[in-house]
Amino acid sequence: MENETEVKIWDPLVRFFHWALVLAFCIAYITEDDFLSLHVYAGYFICGLILVRLIWGLVGTRHARFSSFVKKPDEVIAYLKDVIAFRAKRHLGHNPAGGAMVVALLLMLVITLVTGIAAYGAEQLSGPLAGVMANLPYFVGKAFEEIHEFCANFTLLLVALHLLGVAFASLQHGENLVRAMVTGRKQTD
C-alpha cells in the first residue's frame, strides 16, 4: 500500500545511475595506479552511464529531465543566498543548487573521461584514441594525464561539496535526501 504522505520523485533509472556512478567513480579513483585495467573499465562504465543519463535528461521522467532542474545562474545564486539566510524554499526534485551541482559533476566527469582516454591512448597505446595519440610527443600524453588527475581530484572536491549540500538541505528541510535517492520517494509536505 502506498504511503499517502509520500510521492515518487526519482525513477529507477536515475537511482541506478546515481549509485552506479558512485561505485564506478570510487573504483576508478582508488585503482588509478595499481590496477590499470580495472581503472579503465570503470572509466568506460562511467562513460556509458553518462551517455544514458544525458539521454534520460532529455526524454526521461519529469524530475529526471534537465529542463526541470537546470536553472539560470542568477536563480542558483538567489537560492544559495536563501539557503544562507535559512529561508530556502523546499523542492521536490533538485533544488537550483543541486541542479547546478549535477551539471558541474557531469561536466567534470566528461572532461575527466576524455583526458583519461587521451592519456591512455598516448601512454599505453590503447583505447579508442590510441591511433590519434600514438605519434604525438611524450609530453602530450603526460599533459593529458596531469589534467586527468586534476579533474578527478576536482570531481572528488565537487562530490564532497555535494555531500555537504545534501546534509545541509536534509537538515534545513527536515528530510532524508539519501533515503529519497534509495527509495525514490519524498515527503509531500
Disulfide bonds with the S-S distance in Angstrom:
none
